[in-house]
Amino acid sequence: MNKHLSLREAVLSWLEYAGSLSPTPQSIVVLMLQPHWDDVVKAVAAAAPREEHPDLYSKVDGDLNPVILLKESGLGEAARLISYGEPIVAAEVADNFVTFCTARAPVHERWLLLNGTFPQGTRIPLGRHTLQTFTEDELRQTVPMPALNVLQSRNRDLGLITGAPFLHVPDPGRTVTRRPTWFDFTGPRAETQHWQALLPLMLWDSELLRVDSVFSVARGRRFDLDSRDVPTTIQVHEGRYGREEEVEVRDTGDFRVSASDLAALTDFCTAISAKIDAIMSGATHKLRILNRRARRLERAARHLLAAYQRTYNDNGVWEVEADEIHLDYVIALEALLISPKDKEHKNIADNIRSRAATLFSTPHHQEEARAIVERAYRARSTYVHGDVIKDQTHKEKLKELRTLRLLTLQVILRWLVLTPSDTDDLAPLLDAGAHGTGRECHIDQPLRAFFTTTPPRSRPADIPAT
């Protein structure tokens, strides 16, 4: 307790000296050259020794890291604001800094900001991940220096993400690339690393759901929030005296979950996550069948996500990328519907059409699925052979992309529902079902059961209500 008291007093003395400085960019440098800063460093070393708090110390020379003490803690920003005469309560800053230095080091996390809208209080487990919305007070306690949250700039940043949906997960120790550029080899895109948590949400509703930003978070220690990483839009409201006022808000897209849907969404995500986990557990075994099935699911999900991340909305696809996005959906279908036993390459397109159609329960929807796959495969062949798809305008391509996206989502969902745990893949059951053999037992009945007990937001039209 005395160690903490000495640290608090040292910080208060240093902040008091900051208040006597002229407000210049060199203020922090001047402060670090004063004996008051030496007292702070000595007090930190006594209150938070290296063996107990190694994260505060440099890995190179073992000394206390000034970047962590000043920048990441927020102490340097507090001193700068005090020198500018801002109404900062020094005692609160000192208490926050003592907590920052002496509290147990938190687990580092990744927070993925999604572009949807979810009810307040949302908290859904998704494997190792958690989908959660945070109140402003909860966010305020997450950032390192709560005493600075009274400032307008910090409030504005937190306001943008208050109530926003985050997928958060303990940091797997891999570098996340938020916006990969040429020659950026720091790691795969964030959405592909976290596909197992994103896929159940995407299968719940056909509206687009994307990852907008990725934050590194160590609660109470680090939150790399930058308002420039939060996509925004302008809303016009009627202000005082009837005048219109423009307000900057987070761009939420079209993926929306109401409070009345939250329980159903939770049940759906729990069921789909369990199916994904069961399939992916094969990747840890040496059995060839299980390992291959896990790889195919992951491949399909990655290509689905690649298409989603480049589709802002149904009319928001760059013309130069439309054909590539189209190809991503076809690859996702192929990954799930091609069987290792398909030896005749000329029959692959026929097999994909037949198996996709067999996943649907009525002749009308089977024929519709077959036609969509046939058009998609024809366009895919034209593209990969270096030709130009000339018979579609960009508007027509966008409409076809949406149709193909909806089909791909249904194929992935039904594949997850139907894939058995004791066979090589689903293809043989679909081939038999296409001729009526075992269809009721292996396809129709399991689909009816799933869509009755844990349906997505919109019940598929080919599955009759019971």
Secondary structure, DSSP 8 states (H G I E B T S, - for coil): -HHHHHHHHHHHHHHHHHTTS---TTHHHHHHTSHHHHHHHHHHHHHS-TTT-GGGB-TTT-SB-HIIIIIITSHHHHHHHHHTT----HHHHHHHHHHHHHS-----EEEEEESSB--TT-EEEETTEEEEE--HHHHHTTSS-GGGTTSHHHHHHHHHHTT-EEEEEE--S---BSS--TT--S-SBHHHHTHHHHHHHHHH-SS---EEEEEEEETTTEE---GGGS-EEEEEEE-GGG-EEEEEEE---S-B--GGGHHHHHHHHHHHHHHHHHHHGGGGS--HHHHHHHHHHHHHHHHHHHHHHT-SSTT---GGGHHHHHHHHHHHHHHHH--TT---GGGHHHHHHHHHHHTSSSHHHHHHHHHHHHHHHHHHHHHHTT----S--HHHHHHHHHHHHHHHHHHHHHHHHH--SSSS-SHHHHHHHHTTSSHIIIIIHHHHHHHHHS--SS--TTS---
